[in-house]
């Protein structure tokens, strides 16, 4: 703990690019989210942490449009998006998603994975090819461009999924368990990638059980428990918060 370097970036004068206001959701008459409130500023990295069953996955699904909230409002740049389908949130409001489970096309090569998405969202052939080449280079995937995705390493698969999400030029990127199933060196690479995405102006909401990694790259952190935000603040504040320690971090952290 002594030598931990938390990021400190202030967004005091920013208007949120994404805001969840009084979001509630029940499944089979069981409350999952209860009056959930949080916001993400432009170019901000926000951590959403909490124990299993806290409601993190349902929160992501509601933001993406996979699920509808029972009440409350999701807005992007002050525009409500509650009633919009998944594809419109992605195309019009530029919400991207890095899922927990591998979402690669395993039977296609690394390059073909990028082309499959690029052909849908970019009509101009030269522009499409240019973007693919740039992503292969940026994510150090050139050497494995012809390798089937199923044969890539865990870290290469993770980089491919992130690269593929960037084809649609997202303004908001939701990352679910992005540090799972990869080695410590690759985790550092992925953290660097996320910080570079922030420098591009992309806002990021990230959840992961490896909370140390989330704390090290986040500007703000929310602790979710029993469907409610129980604590929020900068990483260096949140680890000292008694409620957060009681519910999530424990006394030994």
HUZI-V999226 format. One record per backbone hydrogen bond with DSSP energy under -1.0 kcal/mol. CO is the residue of the C=O (numbers start at 1). NH is the residue of the N-H. E is the energy in kcal/mol with one decimal. If there is no record, write none. Layout:
BEGIN
co=<CO:CO>
nh=<NH:NH>
e=<E:E>
END
This chain:
BEGIN
co=<1:11:17:18:19:20:21:23:24:24:25:25:27:30:33:36:38:40:40:41:44:45:45:46:47:49:51:54:55:56:57:58:59:60:61:61:61:71:73:74:75:76:79:81:85:86:87:88:88:89:94:94:96:98:104:105:106:108:109:110:111:112:114:115:117:117:118:124:125:126:127:128:129:130:131:132:133:134:135:136:137:142:144:145:147:148:149:153:154:155:156:157:158:159:160:161:162:166:171:172:173:174:175:177:183:184:185:186:187:188:189:190:191:192:193:194:195:197:198:203:204:205:206:207:209:210:210:211:212:214:220:221:222:223:223:225:227:228:231:233:234:234:235:237:241:242:243:244:244:245>
nh=<4:14:77:40:75:38:73:36:70:71:32:33:30:27:25:23:20:17:18:44:204:219:220:206:222:224:54:227:59:60:61:62:63:64:65:66:67:24:21:81:19:79:76:84:89:90:91:92:93:95:171:172:174:176:106:108:150:149:113:114:115:116:118:119:120:121:122:128:129:130:131:132:133:134:135:136:137:138:139:141:140:145:147:111:110:151:152:157:158:159:160:161:162:163:164:165:166:169:203:96:205:98:207:180:187:188:189:190:191:192:193:194:195:196:197:198:199:202:201:173:46:175:48:177:211:213:214:215:216:218:47:233:49:230:231:228:34:225:223:221:237:238:239:240:245:246:247:248:249:250>
e=<-1.2:-1.5:-2.0:-2.7:-2.4:-1.8:-2.3:-2.8:-2.3:-1.4:-3.4:-2.1:-1.4:-2.4:-2.0:-2.3:-3.0:-2.5:-1.9:-1.9:-2.8:-3.1:-1.4:-2.8:-3.0:-3.6:-1.6:-1.9:-2.1:-2.2:-2.2:-2.2:-2.2:-2.3:-1.3:-1.8:-1.6:-2.0:-2.7:-2.9:-2.4:-1.7:-2.5:-1.9:-1.9:-1.9:-2.5:-2.4:-1.0:-1.5:-2.5:-2.2:-2.4:-2.7:-1.2:-1.9:-1.7:-3.1:-2.0:-1.3:-2.3:-2.5:-2.6:-2.7:-1.1:-1.8:-2.7:-2.4:-2.6:-2.2:-2.2:-2.1:-2.4:-2.3:-2.3:-2.4:-1.9:-3.0:-2.3:-3.2:-1.5:-1.3:-1.3:-2.7:-1.8:-2.0:-1.5:-2.5:-2.0:-2.3:-2.3:-2.4:-2.0:-2.8:-2.7:-1.7:-1.2:-2.0:-3.0:-3.5:-2.3:-3.3:-2.4:-1.2:-2.2:-1.7:-1.6:-2.8:-2.4:-2.0:-2.2:-2.4:-2.2:-2.1:-2.0:-1.8:-1.6:-2.0:-1.8:-2.9:-3.3:-3.3:-2.7:-2.9:-2.0:-1.0:-1.2:-3.0:-1.9:-1.3:-2.8:-1.9:-2.9:-2.6:-1.0:-1.6:-2.9:-2.7:-3.0:-2.7:-1.3:-2.7:-1.7:-1.2:-2.3:-2.4:-2.3:-2.6:-1.9:-2.5>
END
